[in-house]
Amino acid sequence: MAPAHSGTAARSARLVCATVEGDQPMPSALDPADTLPGDVGDGRALRVLITGAAGFVGSHLCEALLAGGHDVVGLDGFVVSCARPLKEGNLAGAWSHPRFRFCERDLAADPLEGCLDGIDVVVHLAAMAGLPRSWKEYQLYVDCNVIATQRLLEGCRNASLAKLVHISTSSVYGLDAVGDETCPTRPVSPYGVTKLAAERLVLAYVANHGVPATILRLFSIYGPRQRPDMAYNIFIDALRNGRPLTVFGDGLQSRSNTFISDCVRGTLQAIHGAEVGEIYNIGGREPIILNQAIEWISECLGVSPVVVNAPGRPGDQRHTLADTAKARASFGYRPRVPPRLGLRLQIAWQLGATGPAGGRATGAPEP
């Protein structure tokens, strides 16, 4: 196989869009059965505040809620970790919607007056992500992941909320995130430490101030709009442009990757089905080994990968495999998108094809 070039990329994009495993329909972030039953009970439309609204997951969640007939207040601070044009592009589908309002706020520093007025549900996605950077900029992670969460919780304490859904990560489990929510939490990176601290804050506000919060631990989200610093985005970009791949470690590490539509669906279901004070894993259908993912991406693009192995990075997880039985029992969560199909859909998006979740790749860097 030859290195990727523009003609191959275009043909691959058409192939990816036209050929999905088993002729399955393109997955949707919001199916009719996933619409929310009013406010968790009275049949009216919800008013939902989404923090981190311009991010990868947040922008998809905004669109899904708007499509379901709900009012959305999107909050984002465009902090230094993100390229602003890319994040603004993520919100292109929401900007013009009559039920969408945007608030630019830094949760760690700016006053939140007015942001929570009339809000029924808060989904707290805003955070500083990324393991390697957390070793060098710990204070930034404390500010974005701990201080920002505490300030939001203070605001929620005095609001009449039906639910706060706090978004956490499998990184709180540590080197291996394999099992259910009762597994010990032993984070091995400053990022994981700050996210676990945020979880503890949330539970403290539940216990002491009655904040109606629940926690979702997400496992390795991928798909259209994935951040350019994340592995699959990096691999696809390198392979399509004929560059070598750097793999940290032996490539045998595995991930319970979650396609973006499954992540959004699980979050919607948790809004009305998750129990207050409980923690739930949200993960993909099956694990995938890193070397296998590289092979699949290369086959789809019609290229031969050049892989350079580098020493493993401090804090990187070895294996993750989400046990989602608790989420399934509580609110019916079942991941639908297998990894090979999900990778094809992300490739299509990065090659410029309009993906099922909307949006086009801009090429702008976002950590």
VEXMARKOL-813347 format. One line per 5 residues: number of its first residue (from 1); their letters; for each residue x, y, z of N, C-alpha, C. Coordinates in steps of 0.2 Angstrom, whole numbers, always signed. Each point is the difference from the previous one (the first is absolute). Example, Ala and Ser with C-alpha at 12.3 -4.5 7.8 and 13.67 -1.06 7.14 Angstrom:
BEGIN
1 = as = +66 -28 +39 -4 +6 +0 +4 +6 +0 ~ -2 +5 -4 +4 +6 +1 -4 +5 +3
***
This chain:
BEGIN
1 = mapah = +4 -6 +0 -4 +6 +0 +4 +6 +0 ~ -2 +6 -3 +4 +6 -1 -2 +5 +5 ~ +4 +5 +2 -2 +5 +4 -7 +4 -2 ~ -3 +3 +4 -7 +3 -2 +2 +6 -4 ~ -4 +2 -4 +0 +6 -4 -7 +2 -1
6 = sgtaa = -1 +6 -3 -7 +3 +0 -5 -4 -4 ~ +2 -4 -5 -5 -4 -4 -2 -6 +4 ~ +5 -3 +3 -1 -6 +5 -5 +3 +5 ~ +2 +5 +3 -5 +3 +6 -7 +1 -2 ~ -1 +3 -6 -7 +1 -3 -3 -7 -1
11 = rsarl = +3 -5 -3 -3 -6 -1 -1 -4 +6 ~ +4 +1 +5 -1 -3 +7 -6 +3 +3 ~ +0 +7 +0 -6 +3 +3 -7 -3 -3 ~ +0 -1 -6 -6 -2 -3 -1 -8 +2 ~ +5 -3 +0 +0 -7 +3 -3 -1 +7
16 = vcatv = +3 +5 +4 -2 +0 +7 -7 +2 +1 ~ -3 +4 -4 -7 +3 +1 -4 -6 -3 ~ +2 -3 -5 -5 -5 -4 +0 -7 +3 ~ +6 -2 +4 +1 -7 +2 +0 +0 +8 ~ -5 -1 +3 +0 -1 +7 -2 -8 +2
21 = egdqp = +3 -2 +5 +0 -7 +2 -7 -3 +0 ~ -2 -5 -4 -6 -3 +0 -6 +5 -3 ~ +2 +5 -4 -5 +4 -2 -4 +4 +5 ~ +3 +1 +6 -3 +3 +5 -2 +7 -2 ~ -5 +3 +3 -2 +7 -1 +5 +4 +4
26 = mpsal = +2 +6 -3 +4 +5 +4 -3 +1 +7 ~ +5 +0 +5 -3 +1 +7 -2 +7 +1 ~ -5 +2 +4 -2 +6 +1 +2 +2 +7 ~ +1 +6 +2 +2 +2 +7 -7 +0 +4 ~ -6 +1 -4 -6 +0 +3 -5 -3 -4
31 = dpadt = -2 -6 +2 -6 -4 -3 -6 +2 +4 ~ -6 +0 -4 -7 +1 +3 -1 -3 +7 ~ +3 -6 +1 -1 -3 +7 +4 +3 +5 ~ +5 +4 -2 +4 +3 +5 -2 +7 +3 ~ -5 +3 -3 -2 +6 +2 -2 +0 +7
36 = lpgdv = +1 +6 +4 -1 +0 +7 -7 +1 +2 ~ -3 -3 +5 -7 +1 +2 -1 +6 +4 ~ +0 +6 -4 -1 +6 +4 +6 +1 +5 ~ -2 +2 +6 +5 +2 +5 +2 -5 +4 ~ -1 -6 -2 +1 -6 +5 -7 -1 +3
41 = gdgra = -6 +2 -3 -6 -1 +3 -6 +3 -2 ~ +0 +7 -2 -6 +3 +0 -2 +2 -8 ~ +4 -3 -4 -2 +1 -7 +2 +6 -4 ~ +3 +5 +3 +2 +6 -3 +7 -1 -3 ~ +2 +5 -4 +7 +0 -3 +5 +2 +6
46 = lrvli = +5 -3 +0 +6 +2 +5 +4 +6 -3 ~ +2 +4 +5 +5 +5 -1 +7 -3 +3 ~ +5 -1 -5 +6 -4 +2 +6 +5 -1 ~ +4 +0 +6 +6 +4 -1 +6 -5 -1 ~ +4 +0 -5 +5 -4 -2 +7 +4 +1
51 = tgaag = +4 -2 +5 +6 +3 +0 +5 -4 -5 ~ +5 +4 -2 +4 -3 -5 -3 -1 -7 ~ -5 +4 -1 -5 -1 -6 +3 +0 -7 ~ +6 +4 +0 +3 +0 -7 +5 -5 -1 ~ +1 -5 +5 +5 -5 -1 -3 -6 -4
56 = fvgsh = +4 -5 -1 -2 -6 -4 -6 -3 +2 ~ -1 -2 +7 -6 -3 +2 -6 +5 +1 ~ +2 +6 +3 -5 +5 +1 -4 +2 -6 ~ +4 +1 -5 -4 +3 -6 -5 -5 -3 ~ +2 -7 +0 -5 -5 -2 -6 +0 +5
61 = lceal = +2 +0 +6 -6 +0 +5 -5 +6 -1 ~ +3 +6 -1 -4 +6 -2 -5 -2 -5 ~ +3 -2 -6 -4 -2 -6 -6 -5 +2 ~ +2 -5 +3 -5 -5 +2 -5 +2 +4 ~ +1 +4 +5 -5 +3 +4 -5 +5 -4
66 = laggh = +3 +4 -4 -4 +5 -4 -4 -4 -5 ~ +3 -6 -3 -5 -4 -4 -5 -3 +4 ~ +0 -1 +6 -5 -3 +4 -5 +5 +3 ~ +1 +6 -2 -5 +6 +2 +1 +3 +6 ~ +7 -1 +3 +1 +4 +6 +4 +6 -1
71 = dvvgl = +0 +4 +5 +4 +7 +0 +7 -2 +3 ~ +5 +3 -3 +7 -1 +2 +3 +6 +1 ~ +4 +1 +6 +4 +5 +1 +7 -3 +0 ~ +4 +2 -5 +7 -2 -1 +5 +4 +4 ~ +4 -3 +4 +5 +4 +3 +7 -2 -1
76 = dgfvv = +4 +4 -2 +7 -2 -2 +5 +6 +2 ~ +6 -1 +2 +5 +5 +1 +5 +1 -5 ~ +0 -4 -5 +5 +0 -5 +7 +0 +3 ~ +2 -4 +5 +6 +0 +4 +6 -1 -5 ~ +6 +1 +3 +6 +0 -4 +1 -7 -3
81 = scarp = -3 -5 +2 +1 -7 -2 -3 -1 -7 ~ -4 +5 -3 -4 -2 -6 +1 +6 -5 ~ +0 -2 -6 +0 +5 -6 -7 +3 +0 ~ -1 +6 +1 -7 +3 +0 -3 -1 -7 ~ +3 +1 -6 -4 -1 -6 -3 -7 -1
86 = lkegn = +4 -5 +2 -2 -7 +0 -6 -1 +4 ~ +0 +3 +7 -6 -1 +4 -6 +4 -2 ~ +1 +6 -3 -6 +3 -2 -3 -4 -6 ~ +5 -3 -4 -3 -4 -6 -4 -6 +3 ~ +2 -3 +5 -4 -5 +3 -7 +2 +2
91 = lagaw = -1 +6 +1 -7 +3 +2 -4 +2 -6 ~ +3 +0 -6 -3 +2 -6 -8 -2 +0 ~ -1 -6 +2 -7 -3 -1 -4 +3 +5 ~ +2 +3 +6 -4 +2 +5 -1 +7 +0 ~ +5 +4 -3 +0 +8 +1 -7 +3 -3
96 = shprf = -2 -3 -5 -6 +3 -3 -7 -3 +2 ~ +0 -4 +5 -6 -3 +2 -3 +4 +5 ~ -7 +1 -1 -3 +5 +5 +0 -2 +7 ~ +1 -6 +1 -1 -2 +7 +7 -1 +4 ~ +5 +3 -4 +7 +0 +3 +3 +7 +2
101 = rfcer = +3 +0 +6 +3 +6 +2 +7 -1 +3 ~ +5 +4 -2 +6 -1 +2 +3 +5 +5 ~ +3 -3 +5 +3 +4 +5 +8 -1 +0 ~ +4 +5 -1 +7 -1 +1 +2 +1 +7 ~ +2 -5 +3 +3 +1 +7 +5 -5 +2
106 = dlaad = +5 +2 +3 +5 -4 +3 -2 -2 +7 ~ -2 -7 +1 -3 -2 +6 +4 +1 +6 ~ +7 +0 -1 +5 +0 +5 +0 +7 +3 ~ -2 +5 -4 +1 +7 +2 -6 +5 -1 ~ -4 -1 -5 -5 +5 -1 -6 -1 +4
111 = plegc = -4 +6 +1 -6 -1 +4 -5 -4 -5 ~ -4 -4 +4 -5 -4 -4 -7 +3 +1 ~ -1 +6 +2 -7 +3 +0 -3 -1 -6 ~ -6 -2 +0 -4 +0 -6 +0 -7 -4 ~ +6 -3 +1 +1 -6 -4 -5 -6 +2
116 = ldgid = -2 +0 +7 -4 -5 +2 -7 +1 +1 ~ -2 +6 -2 -7 +3 +1 -5 -5 -4 ~ -4 -3 +3 -5 -4 -4 +2 -6 -2 ~ +6 -2 +2 +3 -7 -3 -3 -6 +4 ~ -2 -5 -4 -3 -6 +3 +6 -5 +1
121 = vvvhl = +4 -1 -4 +6 -5 +0 +6 +3 -2 ~ +6 -2 +3 +6 +2 -2 +4 -6 -2 ~ +4 +0 -5 +4 -5 -2 +7 +3 +0 ~ +4 -2 +5 +7 +3 +1 +5 -3 -4 ~ +2 +2 -6 +5 -3 -4 +7 +4 +0
126 = aamag = -1 +6 +2 +6 +4 +0 +6 -3 +4 ~ +6 +0 -3 +6 -3 +3 +6 +1 -4 ~ +6 -1 +3 +6 +0 -3 +2 -7 -1 ~ +0 -3 -6 +1 -7 -2 +7 +0 -2 ~ +2 -7 -1 +7 -1 -2 +5 -2 +6
131 = lprsw = +3 -6 -1 +4 -3 +5 +7 +4 +0 ~ +4 +0 -5 +7 +2 +0 +0 +7 +3 ~ -4 +5 -3 +1 +7 +2 -2 +1 +8 ~ -3 -5 +3 -2 +1 +7 +6 +0 +5 ~ +5 -4 -3 +7 +0 +4 +3 +7 +0
136 = keyql = -1 +4 -5 +4 +6 +0 -4 +6 +2 ~ -7 +0 -1 -4 +5 +2 -5 -2 +5 ~ +2 -2 +6 -5 -3 +5 -4 +6 +2 ~ +2 +6 +1 -5 +5 +3 -5 +1 -5 ~ +1 +0 -7 -5 +1 -5 -6 -5 +1
141 = yvdcn = +3 -7 +1 -5 -5 +1 -4 +1 +7 ~ +3 +2 +5 -3 +1 +6 -6 +5 -1 ~ +2 +6 -3 -4 +5 -1 -7 -2 -5 ~ +2 -3 -5 -5 -2 -5 -5 -6 +3 ~ +3 -5 +3 -3 -6 +2 -3 +0 +7
146 = viatq = +3 +4 +5 -2 +0 +7 -3 +6 +2 ~ +4 +6 -1 -3 +6 +2 -6 +2 -4 ~ +0 -1 -7 -6 +1 -4 -6 -4 +2 ~ +1 -6 +2 -5 -5 +2 -3 +3 +7 ~ +4 +2 +4 -2 +2 +7 -4 +6 -1
151 = rlleg = +2 +5 -4 -4 +6 -1 -7 -1 -4 ~ +0 -5 -4 -6 -2 -3 -5 -3 +5 ~ +3 -4 +4 -4 -4 +5 -3 +5 +5 ~ +3 +6 +1 -2 +5 +5 -6 +3 -3 ~ +0 +2 -7 -5 +2 -4 -6 -4 +0
156 = crnas = +1 -7 -1 -5 -5 +0 -4 -1 +7 ~ +4 +2 +5 -3 -1 +7 -6 +4 +1 ~ +0 +6 -3 -5 +5 +1 -5 +0 -6 ~ +1 -5 -5 -5 +0 -5 -5 -6 +1 ~ -5 +1 -4 -6 -6 +1 +1 -5 -6
161 = laklv = +5 -4 +1 +2 -5 -6 -4 -6 +1 ~ -1 -3 -6 -3 -7 +0 +6 -5 +0 ~ +6 +2 -3 +5 -5 +0 +7 +4 -2 ~ +5 -2 +3 +7 +2 -3 +3 -6 -2 ~ +3 +0 -6 +3 -6 -2 +8 +2 -1
166 = hists = +4 -3 +4 +7 +2 +0 +4 -5 -4 ~ +4 +2 -5 +3 -4 -4 +7 -1 +2 ~ +2 -6 +2 +6 -2 +2 +4 -5 -5 ~ +5 -4 +2 +4 -3 -5 +2 -7 +3 ~ +1 -5 -4 +3 -6 +2 +7 +0 +3
171 = svygl = +3 +6 -1 +7 +1 +2 +0 +0 +8 ~ -5 +1 +3 +0 +0 +8 +1 -7 +2 ~ -1 -5 -4 +2 -7 +2 +7 -2 +1 ~ +4 +4 -5 +7 -2 +0 +3 -3 -6 ~ +5 -4 +1 +4 -3 -5 -5 -5 -4
176 = davgd = -4 -4 +3 -5 -4 -3 -7 +2 +2 ~ -4 +1 -5 -7 +2 +2 -4 -6 -3 ~ +0 -5 +4 -4 -6 -2 -5 -2 +5 ~ -6 +0 -1 -5 -2 +5 -5 +5 +1 ~ -4 -1 +6 -6 +4 +1 +2 +6 +4
181 = etcpt = -5 +4 +2 +1 +6 +4 +3 -1 +7 ~ +0 -6 +3 +3 -1 +6 +7 -1 +0 ~ +3 +0 -6 +8 -1 +0 +3 +5 +3 ~ +6 -1 +4 +4 +5 +3 +1 +6 -5 ~ +0 +6 +3 +2 +6 -4 +8 +2 +2
186 = rpvsp = +4 -1 -4 +7 +1 +1 +3 +3 -6 ~ -1 +6 -1 +2 +4 -6 +8 +0 +0 ~ +3 +0 -6 +7 +0 -1 +2 +6 -4 ~ -4 +5 +0 +2 +7 -4 -3 +5 +4 ~ +3 +6 +0 -3 +6 +3 -7 +1 -3
191 = ygvtk = -1 -1 -6 -7 +1 -3 -5 -4 +3 ~ +2 -7 +1 -5 -4 +4 -1 +2 +7 ~ +5 +2 +3 +0 +2 +7 -5 +6 +1 ~ +0 +5 -5 -4 +6 +0 -8 -2 -1 ~ +0 -5 -5 -7 -2 -2 -3 -4 +6
196 = laaer = +4 -4 +4 -3 -4 +6 -2 +5 +5 ~ +5 +5 +1 -2 +6 +5 -7 +3 -2 ~ -1 +1 -6 -6 +3 -2 -6 -4 +2 ~ +1 -7 -2 -6 -5 +2 -1 +1 +8 ~ +5 +0 +4 -1 +0 +7 -4 +7 +2
201 = lvlay = +2 +5 -3 -4 +6 +1 -7 +0 -1 ~ -1 -3 -6 -7 -1 -2 -4 -4 +5 ~ +3 -6 +2 -4 -4 +5 +0 +4 +7 ~ +5 +4 +2 -1 +4 +6 -6 +5 -1 ~ -1 +3 -5 -6 +4 -1 -6 -4 +0
206 = vanhg = +0 -6 -3 -6 -4 +1 -2 -1 +7 ~ +5 -2 +4 -1 -3 +7 -2 +6 +4 ~ +3 +6 -1 +0 +5 +5 -5 +6 -2 ~ -1 +1 -7 -4 +5 -2 -6 -2 -4 ~ -1 -6 -1 -5 -3 -4 +0 +2 -8
211 = vpati = +6 +1 -2 +0 +1 -8 -1 -7 -3 ~ -5 +0 -5 -2 -6 -3 +4 -2 -5 ~ +6 -2 +2 +5 -2 -5 +1 -7 -1 ~ +2 -2 -6 +3 -7 -2 +6 +1 -4 ~ +4 -5 +0 +7 +0 -3 +0 -6 -6
216 = lrlfs = +3 +2 -6 +1 -4 -5 +8 +0 -1 ~ +2 -6 -1 +7 -1 -1 +1 -3 -7 ~ +2 +5 -5 +1 -2 -7 +6 -3 -2 ~ +0 -5 -4 +5 -4 -3 +2 +2 -7 ~ +6 +4 -1 +3 +1 -6 -5 +1 -6
221 = iygpr = -3 +6 +0 -4 +2 -5 +3 +2 -7 ~ -3 -2 -6 +3 +1 -6 -6 +1 -5 ~ +2 +2 -6 -5 +2 -5 +1 +7 -3 ~ -5 +2 -4 +0 +7 -3 +1 +5 +5 ~ +5 +5 -1 +2 +6 +5 +4 -3 +5
226 = qrpdm = +3 -6 +0 +5 -2 +5 +6 +5 +0 ~ +2 +2 +6 +5 +5 +0 +7 -2 -3 ~ +3 +5 -4 +6 -2 -3 +6 -3 +4 ~ +0 +1 +6 +5 -3 +4 -1 -8 +2 ~ -6 -2 -2 -2 -7 +2 +3 -5 -5
231 = aynif = +1 -6 +2 +3 -5 -3 -2 -1 -7 ~ -7 -2 -1 -2 -2 -7 +0 +6 -4 ~ -1 +6 +2 +0 +6 -4 +7 +1 -3 ~ +5 -1 +5 +7 +0 -2 +2 -5 -5 ~ -2 -6 +1 +2 -6 -4 -3 +1 -7
236 = idalr = -6 +2 -1 -4 +1 -6 +4 +6 -4 ~ +1 +5 +3 +3 +6 -3 +7 -2 -3 ~ +4 -4 +5 +7 -2 -3 +0 -5 -5 ~ -5 -5 +0 +0 -5 -5 -2 +3 -7 ~ -5 +5 +0 -3 +3 -6 +5 +4 -3
241 = ngrpl = +5 +3 +4 +5 +4 -3 +7 -3 +0 ~ +0 -7 +0 +7 -3 -1 +5 +1 +5 ~ -2 +2 +7 +5 +1 +5 +0 -7 +4 ~ +6 -1 +4 +0 -5 +4 -4 +1 +7 ~ -2 -6 +3 -4 +1 +6 +5 -1 +6
246 = tvfgd = -1 +3 +5 +4 -1 +6 -5 -4 +5 ~ +2 -6 +2 -4 -3 +5 +4 -1 +6 ~ -3 +3 +6 +3 -1 +6 -1 -6 +3 ~ +5 -4 +1 +0 -7 +3 +0 -5 -6 ~ -3 -6 +2 +1 -6 -5 -6 +0 -5
251 = glqsr = -5 +4 +1 -6 +0 -4 -5 -5 +2 ~ +1 -4 +5 -5 -5 +2 -5 +2 +6 ~ +1 +7 +1 -5 +2 +5 -7 +0 -3 ~ -5 +0 +4 -7 -1 -3 -5 +5 +3 ~ -5 +2 -4 -4 +5 +2 -8 -2 -1
256 = sntfi = -4 +2 +5 -7 -1 -1 -3 +6 -3 ~ +2 +1 -6 -2 +6 -4 -8 +1 +0 ~ -2 +6 +1 -7 +2 -1 -2 +5 -5 ~ -4 -2 -5 -1 +4 -6 -4 +6 +3 ~ +0 +6 -3 -3 +6 +2 -7 -1 +1
261 = sdcvr = -4 -3 -5 -7 -1 +1 -2 -4 +6 ~ +4 -5 +1 -1 -4 +6 +1 +4 +7 ~ +5 +4 +0 +1 +5 +5 -6 +4 +2 ~ -2 +4 -6 -5 +4 +1 -7 -3 +2 ~ -1 -6 -3 -6 -3 +2 +0 -2 +7
266 = gtlqa = +6 -3 +3 +0 -2 +7 -1 +6 +4 ~ +3 +6 -2 -1 +6 +4 -8 +2 +0 ~ -3 +0 -5 -7 +2 -1 -4 -5 +5 ~ +2 -6 +0 -4 -5 +4 +1 +1 +7 ~ +6 +2 +2 +2 +1 +7 -4 +6 +3
271 = ihgae = -1 +5 -4 -4 +6 +2 -6 -2 +3 ~ -4 -5 -2 -6 -1 +3 +0 -7 +3 ~ +5 -4 -1 +0 -7 +3 +5 -1 +6 ~ +5 +4 +0 +6 -2 +5 -3 +2 +7 ~ +3 -3 +5 -2 +1 +7 +5 +6 +3
276 = vgeiy = -3 +4 +4 +4 +5 +3 +5 -3 +5 ~ +6 +2 -1 +6 -2 +4 +3 -7 -2 ~ -2 -2 -6 +3 -6 -3 +5 +1 -5 ~ +4 -4 -2 +5 +0 -5 -1 -5 -5 ~ +1 +1 -7 -1 -4 -5 +5 +0 -5
281 = niggr = +2 -6 -2 +5 -1 -6 -4 +1 -7 ~ +3 +4 -4 -3 +1 -7 +6 -2 -5 ~ +0 -6 -3 +5 -3 -4 -3 -3 -7 ~ +5 -2 -4 -2 -3 -6 -2 -7 +0 ~ -1 -3 -6 -2 -7 +0 +5 -5 +1
286 = epiil = +6 +1 -2 +5 -5 +0 +7 +4 +0 ~ +5 -3 +4 +7 +3 +0 +3 -1 -7 ~ +5 +5 -1 +4 -1 -6 +7 +2 +2 ~ +5 -5 -3 +7 +1 +1 +3 +6 -4 ~ +4 +4 +2 +3 +5 -4 +3 -2 -7
291 = nqaie = +4 -5 +0 +2 -2 -6 -5 -2 -5 ~ -5 -3 +3 -6 -2 -5 -3 +6 -3 ~ -1 +5 +4 -3 +6 -2 +4 +3 -6 ~ +6 +0 +1 +5 +3 -5 -1 -4 -6 ~ +0 -6 +0 -1 -5 -6 -7 +2 -3
296 = wisec = -5 +0 +3 -7 +2 -3 +0 +7 -3 ~ +3 +5 +3 +0 +6 -3 +4 +0 -6 ~ +6 -3 +0 +4 -1 -6 -3 -3 -6 ~ -4 -6 +2 -3 -3 -5 -6 +4 -4 ~ -3 +4 +5 -6 +4 -3 +3 +6 -5
301 = lgvsp = +6 +2 +2 +3 +6 -4 +4 -3 -6 ~ +2 -7 +0 +4 -3 -5 +7 +2 +0 ~ +3 +0 +6 +7 +2 +1 +3 -5 +5 ~ +7 +0 +0 +4 -4 +4 +3 +4 +6 ~ -2 -1 +6 +2 +4 +5 +8 -1 +2
306 = vvvna = +3 +6 +1 +7 +0 +3 -1 +1 +7 ~ +2 -4 +4 -1 +0 +8 +7 +1 +3 ~ +0 +5 +4 +6 +1 +4 -2 -1 +8 ~ +3 -4 +3 -2 -2 +7 +5 +5 +5 ~ -3 +3 +4 +3 +4 +5 -2 -3 +7
311 = pgrpg = +4 +2 +5 -1 -2 +7 -7 +2 +2 ~ -3 -4 +4 -7 +2 +3 +0 +6 +4 ~ -5 +4 +0 +0 +6 +4 -3 -1 +7 ~ +3 +4 +5 -3 +0 +6 -8 +1 +1 ~ -3 -4 +3 -8 +1 +1 -4 -3 -6
316 = dqrht = +3 -2 -5 -4 -4 -5 -3 -6 +3 ~ -6 -1 -2 -4 -6 +2 +3 -6 -4 ~ +0 -6 +3 +2 -6 -4 -7 -3 -3 ~ -5 -2 +4 -6 -3 -3 -6 +3 +3 ~ -5 +1 -4 -6 +3 +2 -6 -5 -3
321 = ladta = -5 -2 +4 -5 -4 -2 -6 +2 +4 ~ -5 +4 -2 -5 +3 +4 -6 -6 +1 ~ -1 -1 +6 -6 -4 +2 -6 +5 +1 ~ -4 +0 -5 -6 +4 +0 -7 -3 +3 ~ +1 -5 +3 -6 -4 +3 -4 +5 +4
326 = karas = +3 +4 +4 -4 +4 +5 -4 +5 -4 ~ +3 +4 -5 -3 +4 -4 -6 -3 -4 ~ +1 -6 -3 -5 -3 -3 -6 -2 +4 ~ +1 -2 +6 -5 -2 +5 -4 +7 +2 ~ +4 +5 +1 -4 +6 +3 -3 +4 -6
331 = fgyrp = +3 +1 -6 -3 +4 -5 +0 -2 -7 ~ +2 -7 +0 -1 -3 -7 +6 +1 -5 ~ +6 +2 +3 +5 +2 -5 +3 -6 -3 ~ +0 +0 -6 +3 -6 -4 +4 +3 -6 ~ +7 +0 +0 +4 +3 -6 -2 -4 -6
336 = rvppr = +0 +4 -6 -3 -3 -6 +6 -1 -5 ~ +5 +5 +0 +5 +0 -5 +6 -4 +1 ~ +1 -5 -4 +6 -4 +1 +7 +4 -2 ~ +5 -1 +2 +6 +4 -1 +2 +1 -8 ~ -1 -6 -4 +3 +1 -7 -5 +4 -3
341 = lglrl = -6 +0 +1 -5 +5 -3 +1 +7 +2 ~ +1 +1 +7 +2 +6 +2 +6 +4 -3 ~ +5 -4 -1 +6 +2 -3 -1 +2 -7 ~ -4 -3 -3 -2 +1 -7 -3 +7 -1 ~ -5 +1 +5 -4 +6 +0 +5 +6 +2
346 = qiawq = +5 -1 +5 +4 +6 +1 +5 +1 -6 ~ +2 -5 -3 +4 +1 -6 -4 +4 -5 ~ -6 -2 -1 -4 +4 -5 +0 +7 +2 ~ -1 +2 +6 -1 +7 +2 +7 +3 -1 ~ +5 -3 +2 +7 +3 -1 +2 +1 -7
351 = lgatg = -3 -4 -4 +2 +1 -7 -5 +5 -4 ~ -4 +3 +4 -4 +5 -2 -7 -2 -2 ~ -2 -6 +1 -7 -2 -1 -4 +2 +6 ~ -6 +2 -2 -5 +2 +6 -2 -7 +4 ~ +2 +0 +6 -2 -6 +4 -7 +0 +2
356 = paggr = -2 -6 +3 -7 +0 +3 -1 +4 +6 ~ +5 +3 +3 -1 +4 +6 +1 +8 -2 ~ +1 +1 -7 +1 +6 -2 +7 +4 +0 ~ +1 +5 -3 +6 +4 +1 +5 -3 -5 ~ +5 +5 -2 +6 -2 -4 +6 +1 +4
361 = atgap = +5 -4 -2 +7 +2 +3 +3 +6 -3 ~ +3 +4 +5 +2 +7 -2 +8 +0 -1 ~ +3 -5 +3 +7 -1 +0 +4 +5 +5 ~ -4 +3 +4 +3 +5 +5 +2 -5 +6 ~ +5 +2 +4 +3 -4 +5 -4 +2 +7
366 = ep = -2 -5 +3 -3 +1 +7 +3 -6 +5 ~ +3 +3 +5 +3 -5 +5 -6 -4 +3
***
